[in-house]
Amino acid sequence: MRLKALIFALLTGTSASAAAQQFPSRAIRMLIPFTAGSAADIIARALEPALRERLGQPVVIDNRGGAGGNIAAELVAKSPADGYTLLMATIGTQAINVSLYTKLNYHPQKDFTPITLVGDSPNAMVVNPVVPVRTMKDFVALAKSKPGVLNYGSSGSGTTVHLAGELFSVMTGTKMVHVPFKGAAESLTALISGETDLQFASLSSAIPLIKSGRLRALGITSPRRSPSIPELATLAEQGLAGYEAVAWFGVVGPANLPANVVATLNKATLDSVGQQDVKTRLFNSGVEARTLGPEEFAKYTESEIQKWAKVVKASGARAG
């Protein structure tokens, strides 16, 4: 019996080793934590043809929305560590939800292997044109003169749009009223109609409204200006040093992925993101290509967890 067990162990060990060396030998499934049409979905579908070409295997896009992205994240966290099940991770699944949800069935660091950051999408600080301000400093002065009077809308409590506003309040010492809506469309409609005064809107949805004059832009929330609207200064440039609130996206797998599998997926993803047609598709969706290797991505995630934990605590936001 011992001899049979030894032979079995040797055979299965050799098989597993061979499978790892031949990776990938079958289709890879990439789970998307939100529905079709979401930013994470758009990014994954922009990458899919290039990834398929480089990996030599199909990359199946599997939308598993729900619970702020936690359903898909948990499924990937509990999948075999073989590289065939991946997650298009977001700032929510990997950095915010651990503080936002009272119970999370996965740990954003311990249960995943980071592969690469793919890109980020900044927000624009926009106001209804009737609000008598033209710069961020004007708005801060107005908000401080009317504490608790001005309000800002968001696409829901605990979203990056909401927390961008909370971070702004904390850093500027202003007091505003948060008005959550059921989605981005409803919140922007309320801003345009004058129901709300301010919003930190996703750049892709804000640019057409800025250019049409229906909203006035005061700044952008990324640490650098966006090539999509280069004339719009960052909030940091305007005196709010250290302010950064961007939605980001990256590829991760279950914990303990073999090193060669990580290396293969990392290279394929980096090469795909660098492809001009992929960059163009991301750019047209309001996403700027931005990559980090596995170690840098892990460090960035840790810093984001700490940063947003403070913001969530200050806002009192809770979900689930």
Sequence and secondary structure as in RCSB ss.txt:
>XXXX:A:sequence
MRLKALIFALLTGTSASAAAQQFPSRAIRMLIPFTAGSAADIIARALEPALRERLGQPVVIDNRGGAGGNIAAEL
VAKSPADGYTLLMATIGTQAINVSLYTKLNYHPQKDFTPITLVGDSPNAMVVNPVVPVRTMKDFVALAKSKPGVL
NYGSSGSGTTVHLAGELFSVMTGTKMVHVPFKGAAESLTALISGETDLQFASLSSAIPLIKSGRLRALGITSPRR
SPSIPELATLAEQGLAGYEAVAWFGVVGPANLPANVVATLNKATLDSVGQQDVKTRLFNSGVEARTLGPEEFAKY
TESEIQKWAKVVKASGARAG
>XXXX:A:secstr
 HHHHHHHHHHHHHHHHHHHHT  SS EEEEESS TTSHHHHHHHHHHHHHHHHHSS EEEEE   GGGHHHHHH
HHTS TTSSEEEEEEHIIIIIHHHHBS  SS TTTTEEEEEEEEEEEEEEEE TTSS SSHHHHHHHHHHSTTT 
EEEESSTTSHHHHHHHHHHHHHT   EEEE SSHHHHHHHHHHTS SEEEEEHHHHHHHHHTTSSEEEEESSSS 
 TTSTTS BTTTTT TT   EEEEEEEEETT  HHHHHHHHHHHHHHHTSHHHHHHHHHTT EEEEE HHHHHHH
HHHHHHHHHHHHHHHT  B 
